[in-house]
């Protein structure tokens, strides 16, 4: 499985504008299997739950708020490439589009 950090790197979406790339990725992500969706949701939880735990600690330690912001910035850096990579296999390839 290839990891795509940008939608421009996905071969079947390279020639499309951003709005259409996102539309097609959204349609492809709806085709993910239940285990794939579960994996993505667990990954999201592993990032979001520590953010709230750190926010709760701000009463005694204000630097926890900085750490919460840092951990929250990991969300798009970790989740989006995995989501793009998992959804890419449900996009029609360029050869399939030529056959239609």
N, C-alpha and C positions, 0 to 999 in steps of 0.2 A: 504494500500500500504506500503510495507516494503521499508526502505531506505537502499541502499547498498553503502557504502563508498569505497568499493574496488570491483573489478571484481571477486576476489577470493571468495567473500561472496555470490555471486549469485549461488543458488543451481544447476542449469542446466549447469553451466560453471566451477564448482569447479575442475573437473578432467582434464581440458584442459590447454595447455600451453598459455602463455600470447598472443602470436601473433594470435592464433586461437580464443581466447576469444574476442580480440578486433575486429577481422573480423566478428564474429557472432553478437557482439553488434552493429557494424556498419550496418549490414544487418537488425537487429531488429529496429534500430533507423530510418531506411528508411520506416518502416511500421507504424510509428507514425501518428496519425490522425492530421488534420489541426489545431484543437484547441490545441493539445499537442505541436505541433511544434511552434505555435504562443506563447504559454506560455513560452517555453524555450527561444525563441528569445527575448521576452520582458524581461525576467530575465537577459539575456546576456546584453541587452541594459542598464538596470538599474545598471549594474556594470561597463560597459565600458564608458558610457557618463560622469559619475563623474570623471573618470581618466583623460579624456581630459580637463574637466573644471579645474581640479587641475593643470594640466600641463600649462594651459594658465595663471594661477596665479603665476607661478614661476618668472616672471619678477619683481614682487614686494615682493614676499615672497618665499624664496628658500625652506622653510620647506614643502611647498605644494607639492614639488616633492617627498618627503618622504611619505606623505600621499597618493599620487597617486600610489606609489609602494605598499603601504599597501593595498589599495583598490583593486588594480589589483591582489594581492595575494588571494583575496576572490573569484576570478573567479573559480578556480578549486575546492575550498572548498564548494562552493554553487551549481554551475551549474552541475558538474560531478555527484554527488550523485543523484540529481534529474533526470538527463538524464539516468543514470543507472537504477534507479527505474522505470521510465516510460517505458524504453525499455525492461525490464526484462519480462514483461507480453507478449511480442511478441516472446520470445524465446521458442522453443519447450521444454517441460518438459522431465525429464528422463523417465517417464512412456510412453510418446508418442514415444520416440526413441526405446524403447524395443519392442513396437508393430510393428514397421516397419521391 
